[in-house]
Amino acid sequence: MNTKREHAVVIGGSMAGLVTARVLSKHFRNVTIIEKDKVNDKPETRKGQPQTRHIHLVLAQAMNILLGYFPSLKKELIEAGALELDVCNDYNWYSYGGYKKKGVTGITALTMTRELLEYHVKKHVLSIGNITILDETKALEMKMKDENVYALVLEKAGEKQLINTDFVVDASGRGTRAYKWLEQHGYATPEETKIKIDIMYVTILLERKEIPQGKKAEVISYTPDAPNEKLGAVLMPIEENRWVLTLIGMRGVEPPQNDEELLKFLKGLPISGLYDTVSEAKRLTDFLVFKCPHSIRRHYEKLKKFPGSYVVLGDAVSNFNPMYAQGMASSICQAKVLDEVLTIIPANDKVFKPHIKKVNAVIEDFWTAGSYEDFKYPETEGEKPVGLKMVNGYMKALQKAANKDTELFKEILEVAGYLKSGKTLFRPKIMWKVFKTNL
């Protein structure tokens, strides 16, 4: 470890902040996490995480990064009740008039609650000797000298204190104050790109009966046929013999929020699996609601001046449509970029420029992929991606072809999990197969 790097502070103790703290522990003598909520030694939903109790999935590339930092994590999660499913063979995904063609691919995902995942990551992080966490503590402002942050003003139980630091990462999420702090110190406010999506989640947890020997619980997903349909549903098995059912309303459509309307909606779908499973299961929770009106991207990469010892990461720089499971994945990938940058630059060099260039490429990939999906609905407001009609027309044909072809389904899943570039779906071999399958 380079002795010139002494103390780093991470604002935010959710997944983005936890993985970032793990990264910084390699490069700094001491790392402090500042978390405004109380942190307990158990899986939990905190006040600052309104989306936590809804359905979550860690995309494949992000899970690979997590396992690189926490090698025993997968084993521990499975022992705690997470299920390992083949994303092609154990997912009953209905879209564009049919189910995707299943088959064993070896591409797996763990199904579990966000609470369980974050708890086990937190245990790993806080077991690292040079990481500490200050919970129930707010970061109020930053102190600067010579274009660098040297301290943060904190508040706990009404009392203020000053914490000195050599480096700060803002991973505080959608409620970030980074751009306001920059304004206070004379820096420009970053431009924003905003896409109005009007997404609404309604989620319940259900009791999951024991599965007969030789079978396994599988995911059942109904994707609405855009632009005419605007209500989807995903049922996923999770730990403690439970199901999580999340209904997703698009562009202002509100999903059912009582049993009668829920079963009526599920019974009207062209698939029976969702209704059959939910109608026979005991509901364990109230109907939980989460709304996401916009996706927002703050363009820090366009700023000409920025503090050299300050980084903004995760939802604090770009928050996505939650439908695509990009939030945690993007944050984890951004933390890895920070690791790579800190590894190659001298300890006393400014981090912002080399970091923002690399991290912007990561954000761009996630943002562009989500934007094409968002603009399937004409009600979506914002800057449209290039070649929208052509790309979405081809993707619709690809999705339909994947209902008949396992290899095409696998290609979609590899791109969705960021194991491959989206450009691979436009290879001549794939395009010919799409054309031939749809004849």
Buried (B, 14 or more C-beta within 10 A) or exposed (E): EEEEBBBBBBBBBBBBBBBBBBBBBBBBBBBBBBBBBEBEEEBBBBEBBBBBBBBBBBBBBBBBBBEEBBEEBBEBBBEBBBBBBBBBBBBBBBBBEBBBBBEEBEBBBBBBBBBBBBBBBBBBBBEEEBBEBBBEBBBEBBBBEEBBBBBBBBBBEEEEEEBEBBBBBBBBBBEBBBBEBBEEBEBBEBEEBBBBBBBBBBBBBBEBEEEEEEEEBBBBBBBBBBBEEBBBBBBBBBBBBBBBBBBBBBBEBEBBBEEEEBBEBBEEBEBEBBBEBBEEBEBBEEBBBBEBEBBBBBBBBEBEEBBBBBBBBBBBBBBBBBBBBBBBBBBBBBBBBBBBBBEEBEBEEBBBEBBBEBBBEBBEBBBEBBBBBBBBBEBBBBEBBEEEEEBBEBBBBBBBBBBEBBBBBBBBBBBBBBBBEBEEBBEEEBBEBBEEBEE
